[in-house]
Amino acid sequence: MKSNRPTGIFLLIVPTVIFLIYIYLLFASSLDLLIIKLTIVGTVGIIVSVFIWIGYTMISTSNPSEITDDNI
């Protein structure tokens, strides 16, 4: 059985580094307004994408057959 330790270390270090870079760009650089705008656009894009996916799934999925006593 493979160890999950390298994956766990990766998932611990990489998001932490990304967050620290984000904090630096937000508070210690002149790119603060751009970073805020990109964060908002990314967040809204993710939310809209979820709604698009739900809508597509609802359109493309056929209705299940009704359950009757004859089917049981």
Secondary structure by P-SEA (a helix, b strand, c coil): cccaaaaaaaaacaaaaaaaaaaaaaccccaaaaaaaaaaaaaaaaaaaaaaaaaaaaaacccccccccccc
